[in-house]
Amino acid sequence: MLTKKRKIIVLLFGIILIGSAVYFYANQKEKNFNPMTDMTDINSTQIQKLMDNSKTGYIYIGRPTCEECQDFLPKLKSILIKKERKIFYYNTDDARKENQDKLVKELNNLDVKIVLTILYVKKGKISEKLEGSTDKSKIEKFLAHE
């Protein structure tokens, strides 16, 4: 009887230990994400104002929990520094927490199907879109707009 209890306790301890390791690993990835000074956080309301006010600029749509986005960020940062560009960052994880319906509506308005999308907005209209590309030369070419 005692060994059966001991096995159950060891099993529960193992499950808790594995669960904790998975939790901390997932949260560590999010902590490693650090929007750079060349990136300005923007929310759904601010995107709409940008469009309504006929502004021109780049919007990066991504999330810290996306592995492709994390691989992409160092490339983006080096290109932004090299080209002396600034970009708005729309974090879909934060937007989802804030208001799921508003996020879906905004992504539909922008015709964004996937994260890791960069939009070039010219005078309030989406002029070009780069989706899912982590190729440095494509990113450089895309960010060449004046």
C-alpha positions, 0 to 999 in steps of 0.5 A: 500500500505504501509503495502504491502511494509513493508511486502516485506521489512520484508520478504527480511530482513528475507531472508538476515538474514537466508542466513547470518546465514547459510553462517557464520555457514558453514564458521565456520566449516571450520575455526574450522579445524586446521591441527595439527603439526603432519600433513603436507599439501601436494598437487597433485604434492608432492604426485606424487613426494612421489610416484616417489621417492619410499618414505614410509609414510601415506597420509590422504585424506580429507577435512575441509568441511566434517563432518565425517572428522571433527569427525575423526580428534581428534581421528587421532590426539590422535593416531598420538601423542600416536604412534609418527606418522606423516602423510601427509594431502591432502586437496581435497577442496584446490586441487579442487580450485587449479585444478579440473582436476588434483585432479580427476586424482590424486584420480583416480591414488590413487584409492581413491573413498571417502574422509576420506581415509588413504593410507599407501605408502611403497616404492612409492606404495600403500600398504594398504588403510583405507576408511571411518572408524572413528573407533579408534581401526581400525585407531590404527591398520592401523597406526601400520606400521613401 
